[in-house]
Amino acid sequence: MKMAVIGLGSMGYGMAASLLRGGHEVHGFDVNAKATERFRASGGSSGEMAQIAGALDAVVVVVLNAPQTETVLFGEGGVVAGLSSGSVVLACATVPPEFARRMEAQCAEAGVLYIDAPISGGSVKAAAGKLSVLASGAPEAFEAAAPVLEACAETVFRLGDAAGAGSAMKAVNQLLAGVHIAAMAEAMTFGMTQGISPEDFVKVIPLCAGTSWMLENRAPHIVDGDYTPRSAVDIWSKDLGIVLDIARGAKFGAPLTAAALQQFVAASGSGFGREDDAAVAKVYARNAGLTLPGDD
């Protein structure tokens, strides 16, 4: 198949590389010209979107949020206008379910299929082609997208025959993931006030009932003093904000989400927004007068 991946960040680049390994012709695009050049140097095809859009079988959109997704699809020079009937768009950003439904309807007006396809698993699984995809869309859209999903995903959850269900499930996942990161940071720094070192924390808690996947993945970043952004603090300000917007619309109280969001907002306001999301621990440490590893 002939495909394009729009958004070559840590997740999009890994997905594009997985599609290349799958034997597809893949064009990669990003607002960062260096990312586009890097992908082409690793085997990606050249050509501008305006010239190749009509020949594409699939477009995978891996940008930050709903406004960027809509701009890519329907803004000035938007890709949908150039796509052929029967091609498929897979939209992977975390967005509100209602937005996904609107994008599906607008694509349908242009004869283009749409998969609401938020992703989970992080950059390592993206590069390995082992993501989880929380997907929803029409059966014909899944059929058209099958080669993309086969190359990029270890698990594809088909959650419904219309867009929106995938994004709803991603919101549930992000609620848990964001709360778990903040809870990990709170627990580790609380332990420090009781003489428990971060090193001992990561030895003990992963083997106890209080563990979580996020704890096991992020706590070592703090121990190593390594805040290279695998997933940045500012991602959670966005994603937990989406969760709370959805909750408000459903008249559902989500106090744990709100509390976690405030910690990520505080971390961003303290200058840690582009650091790894484990840097939320720095807010707790600062407020308690603690020194984290690497900050000596």
Residue pairs with C-beta under 8 A, 6 or more apart in sequence:
1 24
1 25
1 57
1 58
1 147
1 148
2 24
2 25
2 27
2 52
2 55
2 56
2 57
3 19
3 24
3 25
3 26
3 27
3 56
3 57
3 58
3 59
3 60
3 148
4 26
4 27
4 28
4 29
4 49
4 52
4 53
4 56
4 58
4 59
4 60
4 79
5 12
5 15
5 16
5 19
5 26
5 27
5 28
5 29
5 59
5 60
5 62
6 12
6 29
6 30
6 59
6 60
6 61
6 62
6 63
6 72
6 79
7 29
7 30
7 61
7 62
7 63
7 64
7 68
7 72
8 16
8 28
8 29
8 30
8 32
8 35
8 36
8 38
8 39
8 62
9 30
9 35
9 62
10 123
10 126
10 230
10 231
11 62
11 92
11 119
11 122
11 123
11 126
12 28
12 30
12 60
12 62
12 63
12 92
12 126
13 28
13 35
13 38
13 39
13 126
13 127
14 123
14 124
14 125
14 126
14 127
14 128
14 129
15 60
15 62
15 92
15 119
15 126
15 131
15 152
16 26
16 28
16 39
16 44
16 60
17 39
17 42
17 127
18 126
18 127
18 128
18 129
18 151
18 152
19 26
19 60
19 148
19 151
19 152
20 26
20 42
20 43
20 44
21 129
21 151
22 129
22 147
22 150
22 151
24 147
24 151
25 45
26 43
26 44
26 45
27 44
27 45
27 46
27 47
27 49
27 52
27 56
28 35
28 36
28 39
28 40
28 44
29 36
29 49
30 36
30 39
40 46
45 52
49 77
49 79
49 82
50 77
50 82
53 79
53 82
53 83
54 82
54 83
54 84
55 84
56 83
56 84
56 87
57 87
57 88
57 144
57 147
58 87
58 88
58 89
58 90
58 144
58 145
58 147
58 148
59 79
59 83
59 87
59 88
59 89
59 90
60 89
60 90
60 92
60 148
60 152
61 69
61 72
61 73
61 89
61 90
61 91
61 92
61 93
62 92
62 93
62 119
63 69
63 72
63 93
64 93
64 238
65 93
65 94
65 95
65 238
66 93
66 95
66 96
66 99
68 93
69 91
69 93
69 95
69 99
69 103
70 99
70 103
71 78
72 78
72 79
73 79
73 80
73 89
73 91
73 103
73 106
73 107
74 80
74 81
74 106
79 89
80 89
80 106
80 107
80 110
80 112
81 110
83 89
83 110
83 112
84 111
85 110
85 111
85 112
86 111
86 112
86 113
86 144
87 112
87 113
87 144
88 112
88 113
88 114
88 115
88 141
88 144
88 145
88 148
89 103
89 107
89 112
89 113
89 114
89 115
90 115
90 117
90 145
90 148
90 149
91 100
91 103
91 114
91 115
91 116
91 117
92 117
92 118
92 119
92 133
93 118
94 118
94 167
94 170
94 171
94 174
94 238
94 239
94 242
95 118
95 167
95 242
96 167
96 171
96 242
96 245
96 246
97 116
97 163
97 164
97 165
97 167
97 168
97 171
97 246
98 164
99 167
100 116
100 136
100 163
100 164
100 166
100 167
101 162
101 163
101 164
103 114
103 116
103 163
104 114
104 116
104 137
104 162
104 163
104 164
107 113
107 114
108 114
113 137
113 138
113 140
113 141
113 144
113 145
114 137
114 141
114 163
115 135
115 136
115 137
115 141
115 142
115 145
115 163
115 166
116 135
116 136
116 137
116 163
116 164
116 165
116 166
116 167
117 133
117 134
117 135
117 137
117 145
117 149
117 166
118 133
118 134
118 135
118 166
118 167
118 169
118 170
119 126
119 131
119 132
119 133
119 134
119 152
119 153
120 131
120 132
120 133
120 134
120 170
120 173
121 130
121 131
121 132
121 154
122 217
122 230
122 231
123 230
123 231
125 131
125 132
125 154
126 152
129 151
129 152
129 153
129 154
130 153
130 154
131 152
131 153
131 154
131 155
132 153
132 154
132 155
132 156
132 157
133 149
133 152
133 153
133 155
133 156
133 157
133 166
134 157
134 159
134 166
134 167
134 169
134 170
134 173
135 142
135 149
135 156
135 157
135 158
135 159
135 166
136 158
136 159
136 160
136 161
136 162
136 163
136 164
136 165
136 166
136 167
137 145
137 160
137 161
137 162
137 163
137 166
138 161
138 162
139 161
142 149
142 158
149 156
157 166
157 169
159 165
159 166
159 168
159 169
160 166
168 246
171 242
171 243
171 246
174 239
174 240
174 242
174 243
175 240
175 243
175 254
175 257
177 214
178 236
178 239
178 240
178 243
178 257
178 260
178 261
178 264
179 256
179 257
179 260
180 212
180 213
180 214
180 215
181 214
181 218
181 236
181 260
181 277
181 278
181 280
182 259
182 260
182 263
182 264
182 280
183 212
183 215
183 260
184 212
184 214
184 215
184 218
184 219
184 278
184 281
185 222
185 263
185 278
185 280
185 281
185 283
185 284
186 263
186 284
187 201
187 205
187 210
187 215
188 198
188 201
188 219
188 222
188 281
189 281
189 284
189 285
189 288
189 290
189 292
190 284
191 198
191 200
191 201
192 198
192 285
192 288
192 290
193 288
193 290
198 219
198 222
198 223
198 292
198 293
199 223
199 293
201 219
201 223
202 219
202 220
202 223
205 211
205 215
205 219
206 215
206 216
206 219
218 276
218 277
218 278
219 278
221 227
221 230
221 276
221 278
222 278
222 281
222 292
222 293
223 293
224 293
224 294
225 292
225 293
225 294
225 295
226 276
226 294
227 272
227 275
227 276
227 278
227 279
228 276
229 274
229 275
229 276
229 277
230 276
231 276
231 277
232 273
232 274
232 275
232 276
232 277
233 264
233 267
233 268
233 272
233 273
233 274
233 275
233 276
233 277
233 279
233 280
234 264
234 268
234 273
234 274
235 277
236 260
236 261
236 264
236 277
236 280
237 261
237 264
237 265
237 268
237 273
240 257
240 260
240 261
240 264
241 261
243 254
243 257
244 254
244 257
244 258
244 261
247 253
247 254
247 257
263 280
263 283
263 284
264 277
264 280
266 283
267 273
267 275
267 279
267 280
267 282
267 283
270 282
270 283
270 286
272 279
272 280
272 282
272 283
281 292
282 292
284 290
285 291
285 292
285 295
